[in-house]
């Protein structure tokens, strides 16, 4: 109990709940990943066609005949096999004894936790399925330039850089006034974002899990060390995220007096072309 000298004084429990810390959300559809297959998501696997590209051909003389080449294609599987579920148990007597809406607060918490977990799995996919690059560059700027050059030589169009907190800080020191912060409110609320070297840089504080997991397109549970790379330089058109189920509810419980705060989302992740993604680590 609270006392001032010899007097007991009232104690007040606030109806405002202190927020938890979560990583910035850097998964932005159409910006940091492609969501073009979202409309095909009502399935366990999205089958993606890819037409086979002919090699570069020499020119021919005018007044000639066509050479007919049979078309061919391949299929790329994008499996929606990563489920994220949270169910929080709230006893009615506990709800009635708190000064804040405990059930609704726990539902919001479940949604935020699933969002965090989904992002960790998506980043694990990006790190695992991209092309691993060991860089000998001594600065973050040179590291990014080398990765961009390697991707451009493969005809990729890298436009996004995911940087760890340390790498982003080094970039800010090196870039100085050449770094242009993004002023788009929707994007700025998700983290530190800006333009440098002709690419959009994201400070990704979620690159902090040494054992982030996801189920790959073949159904194998895969672990990735998100702390290993300094940068991920990539073309977001090759990184696909698809969601096919999102449920959020407060449900009266059976077996006890109270409610369940539940959220579920089902997602698929795939890098469809590793030549468009450079996962850059410092050379040992």
C-alpha positions as CSV (number, residue, x, y, z in Angstrom):
1,X,0.0,0.0,0.0
2,X,1.1,3.5,-0.7
3,X,1.8,5.9,2.3
4,X,2.8,9.5,2.6
5,X,4.5,9.7,6.0
6,X,2.0,8.1,8.4
7,X,-1.1,8.4,6.1
8,X,-2.3,5.7,3.7
9,X,-3.2,7.2,0.3
10,X,-5.3,5.9,-2.6
11,X,-3.8,3.7,-5.3
12,X,-5.1,4.1,-8.9
13,X,-4.7,1.5,-11.7
14,X,-4.6,3.2,-15.1
15,X,-7.0,2.2,-17.8
16,X,-4.2,2.8,-20.3
17,X,-2.0,-0.1,-21.1
18,X,1.8,0.3,-21.7
19,X,2.6,-0.9,-25.2
20,X,4.9,-3.7,-26.0
21,X,7.9,-3.4,-28.3
22,X,7.7,-4.9,-31.8
23,X,9.9,-4.7,-34.8
24,X,9.1,-2.2,-37.5
25,X,6.9,-3.6,-40.3
26,X,8.9,-3.6,-43.5
27,X,6.7,-6.0,-45.5
28,X,4.9,-3.5,-47.7
29,X,2.9,-5.0,-50.6
30,X,4.0,-3.6,-54.0
31,X,7.0,-1.9,-52.4
32,X,9.2,-4.5,-50.6
33,X,7.5,-7.6,-51.9
34,X,5.3,-8.6,-54.8
35,X,1.7,-9.5,-54.0
36,X,0.5,-10.1,-57.6
37,X,-0.6,-13.7,-56.8
38,X,-2.8,-12.7,-53.9
39,X,-5.9,-13.2,-56.0
40,X,-4.9,-16.9,-56.5
41,X,-4.5,-17.5,-52.8
42,X,-7.5,-19.7,-52.2
43,X,-5.5,-22.8,-52.5
44,X,-2.7,-24.7,-50.7
45,X,-0.3,-24.1,-53.6
46,X,-0.2,-21.4,-56.2
47,X,1.3,-22.8,-59.5
48,X,3.1,-20.0,-61.3
49,X,3.8,-20.3,-65.1
50,X,7.1,-19.1,-66.4
51,X,7.8,-19.0,-70.2
52,X,11.2,-20.2,-71.3
53,X,13.3,-17.4,-72.8
54,X,15.4,-18.0,-75.9
55,X,19.1,-17.2,-76.0
56,X,20.2,-14.0,-77.7
57,X,20.2,-14.7,-81.5
58,X,22.4,-13.3,-84.3
59,X,20.7,-11.1,-86.9
60,X,19.5,-12.7,-90.2
61,X,19.5,-11.4,-93.8
62,X,16.3,-9.6,-95.1
63,X,13.9,-11.6,-97.2
64,X,14.2,-14.7,-95.2
65,X,11.9,-17.3,-93.5
66,X,11.0,-17.6,-89.9
67,X,12.6,-20.4,-87.8
68,X,9.8,-21.9,-85.8
69,X,10.8,-22.7,-82.2
70,X,8.3,-24.6,-80.0
71,X,7.2,-22.7,-76.9
72,X,8.1,-24.1,-73.5
73,X,7.4,-23.2,-70.0
74,X,8.1,-24.2,-66.4
75,X,6.0,-24.2,-63.2
76,X,7.1,-22.6,-60.0
77,X,5.3,-23.6,-56.8
78,X,4.4,-21.1,-54.1
79,X,3.1,-23.1,-51.2
80,X,0.9,-21.4,-48.6
81,X,2.2,-23.6,-45.8
82,X,3.1,-21.2,-43.0
83,X,0.4,-20.8,-40.4
84,X,0.6,-18.3,-37.6
85,X,-1.9,-18.7,-34.8
86,X,-2.4,-17.1,-31.4
87,X,-5.2,-17.9,-28.9
88,X,-5.2,-16.0,-25.6
89,X,-7.3,-17.2,-22.7
90,X,-9.0,-14.5,-20.7
91,X,-11.1,-15.5,-17.6
92,X,-14.2,-13.4,-17.1
93,X,-13.3,-12.8,-13.4
94,X,-10.0,-11.4,-14.5
95,X,-11.6,-9.3,-17.1
96,X,-14.1,-7.9,-14.6
97,X,-11.3,-7.1,-12.1
98,X,-9.1,-5.0,-14.5
99,X,-9.7,-1.4,-15.2
100,X,-8.9,-1.8,-18.9
101,X,-10.6,-3.9,-21.7
102,X,-8.4,-7.0,-21.2
103,X,-10.0,-9.2,-24.0
104,X,-9.7,-6.5,-26.7
105,X,-6.2,-5.6,-25.6
106,X,-5.1,-9.3,-25.9
107,X,-6.7,-9.6,-29.3
108,X,-4.7,-6.6,-30.5
109,X,-1.6,-8.2,-28.9
110,X,-2.3,-11.5,-30.7
111,X,-2.5,-9.7,-34.0
112,X,0.8,-7.8,-33.4
113,X,2.6,-11.0,-32.4
114,X,1.4,-12.9,-35.5
115,X,2.5,-9.9,-37.7
116,X,5.9,-10.1,-36.1
117,X,6.2,-13.8,-36.5
118,X,5.1,-13.7,-40.2
119,X,7.7,-11.0,-40.9
120,X,10.4,-13.1,-39.3
121,X,9.5,-16.0,-41.6
122,X,9.3,-13.9,-44.7
123,X,12.8,-12.5,-44.0
124,X,14.1,-16.0,-43.4
125,X,12.8,-16.9,-46.9
126,X,14.5,-13.9,-48.4
127,X,17.8,-14.6,-46.7
128,X,17.7,-18.3,-47.5
129,X,16.5,-18.3,-51.1
130,X,18.5,-15.2,-52.3
131,X,22.0,-15.4,-53.7
132,X,24.7,-15.4,-51.0
133,X,27.4,-12.8,-51.5
134,X,30.6,-12.5,-49.5
135,X,31.8,-9.0,-49.7
136,X,35.4,-7.7,-49.1
137,X,34.3,-4.1,-49.2
138,X,35.4,-1.9,-46.3
139,X,32.3,0.4,-46.3
140,X,28.6,-0.2,-46.5
141,X,28.3,2.1,-49.5
142,X,30.8,0.0,-51.5
143,X,29.2,-3.1,-50.3
144,X,25.8,-1.9,-51.7
145,X,27.4,-0.7,-54.9
146,X,29.1,-4.1,-55.5
147,X,25.9,-6.0,-54.9
148,X,23.9,-3.7,-57.2
149,X,26.5,-4.1,-59.9
150,X,26.4,-7.9,-59.7
151,X,22.6,-7.9,-59.9
152,X,22.6,-5.4,-62.9
153,X,25.0,-7.6,-64.8
154,X,22.3,-10.3,-64.5
155,X,19.8,-7.8,-65.9
156,X,18.0,-7.5,-62.5
157,X,16.6,-4.2,-61.4
158,X,17.5,-3.8,-57.7
159,X,15.5,-1.1,-56.1
160,X,15.3,-2.0,-52.4
161,X,18.0,-2.4,-49.7
162,X,17.2,-4.0,-46.3
163,X,19.9,-3.0,-43.9
164,X,20.6,-4.0,-40.3
165,X,20.5,-1.3,-37.7
166,X,24.3,-1.2,-37.6
167,X,24.6,-1.2,-41.4
168,X,22.0,1.6,-41.7
169,X,23.8,3.7,-39.2
170,X,27.1,3.3,-41.1
171,X,25.3,4.2,-44.3
172,X,24.0,7.4,-42.7
173,X,27.5,8.4,-41.7
174,X,28.9,7.7,-45.1
175,X,26.1,9.2,-47.1
176,X,25.6,12.5,-45.2
177,X,23.4,14.9,-47.2
178,X,23.3,12.4,-50.1
179,X,20.7,10.4,-48.2
180,X,17.2,11.6,-48.8
181,X,14.6,10.5,-46.2
182,X,11.2,9.4,-47.5
183,X,8.4,11.7,-46.6
184,X,5.5,9.4,-47.4
185,X,3.6,9.1,-44.2
186,X,2.4,5.5,-44.8
187,X,5.9,4.2,-45.3
188,X,7.6,6.4,-42.7
189,X,5.4,4.9,-39.9
190,X,6.9,1.5,-40.6
191,X,10.6,2.4,-40.0
192,X,13.4,4.5,-41.2
193,X,13.3,4.8,-45.0
194,X,15.1,6.8,-47.6
195,X,16.8,7.1,-51.0
196,X,20.5,6.5,-51.5
197,X,22.5,5.2,-54.5
198,X,19.3,5.1,-56.6
199,X,17.6,2.6,-54.2
200,X,15.2,2.7,-51.3
201,X,16.9,1.8,-48.0
202,X,15.0,0.3,-45.1
203,X,16.4,0.1,-41.6
204,X,15.3,-3.4,-40.5
205,X,15.4,-4.0,-36.8
206,X,13.8,-7.4,-37.4
207,X,17.1,-8.8,-38.6
208,X,17.9,-9.9,-35.1
209,X,16.9,-13.5,-35.0
210,X,19.7,-16.1,-35.3
211,X,17.2,-18.9,-35.9
212,X,14.2,-17.6,-37.8
213,X,12.1,-20.4,-39.4
214,X,9.8,-20.8,-42.3
215,X,8.4,-23.7,-44.3
216,X,9.8,-23.4,-47.9
217,X,7.9,-24.2,-51.1
218,X,8.8,-27.9,-50.7
219,X,7.4,-28.1,-47.2
220,X,10.7,-28.3,-45.4
221,X,11.0,-26.4,-42.2
222,X,14.1,-24.1,-42.8
223,X,16.1,-22.1,-40.3
224,X,17.9,-18.9,-41.2
225,X,20.3,-16.7,-39.3
226,X,19.0,-13.2,-39.9
227,X,21.9,-11.7,-38.0
228,X,24.5,-12.9,-40.6
229,X,23.9,-10.5,-43.5
230,X,24.5,-6.8,-43.4
231,X,22.5,-5.9,-46.4
232,X,19.9,-7.5,-48.7
233,X,19.9,-5.8,-52.0
234,X,17.1,-7.0,-54.3
235,X,14.4,-6.6,-56.9
236,X,11.1,-6.9,-55.0
237,X,9.3,-8.4,-58.1
238,X,11.1,-11.7,-57.3
239,X,10.0,-11.9,-53.7
240,X,6.5,-13.1,-53.3
241,X,4.3,-13.1,-50.2
242,X,0.8,-14.5,-50.4
243,X,-1.8,-14.7,-47.6
244,X,-5.0,-16.8,-47.9
245,X,-6.5,-16.7,-44.4
246,X,-6.9,-14.0,-41.8
247,X,-9.2,-14.5,-38.8
248,X,-9.5,-12.3,-35.8
249,X,-12.2,-12.9,-33.2
250,X,-13.2,-12.8,-29.5
251,X,-15.0,-16.1,-28.9
252,X,-16.9,-17.2,-25.9
253,X,-15.0,-20.1,-24.3
254,X,-16.1,-23.6,-23.6
255,X,-14.8,-25.3,-20.5
256,X,-14.2,-22.1,-18.5
257,X,-16.0,-18.8,-18.0
258,X,-14.4,-16.2,-20.2
259,X,-13.3,-15.6,-23.8
260,X,-10.6,-16.6,-26.3
261,X,-8.8,-13.8,-28.2
262,X,-7.8,-15.5,-31.4
263,X,-6.0,-14.5,-34.6
264,X,-4.8,-16.7,-37.5
265,X,-3.1,-16.0,-40.8
266,X,-1.8,-18.5,-43.4
267,X,1.0,-17.3,-45.7
268,X,3.4,-18.5,-48.4
269,X,6.8,-17.1,-49.2
270,X,9.1,-17.6,-52.2
271,X,12.0,-16.0,-54.0
272,X,11.2,-17.0,-57.6
273,X,14.5,-15.8,-59.1
274,X,17.6,-15.8,-56.9
275,X,19.5,-13.7,-59.5
276,X,17.4,-10.8,-58.4
277,X,18.3,-11.0,-54.7
278,X,21.8,-10.5,-53.2
279,X,22.2,-11.4,-49.5
280,X,25.4,-9.6,-48.6
281,X,27.7,-10.7,-45.8
282,X,31.2,-9.5,-44.8
283,X,33.9,-11.9,-45.9
284,X,35.4,-13.8,-43.0
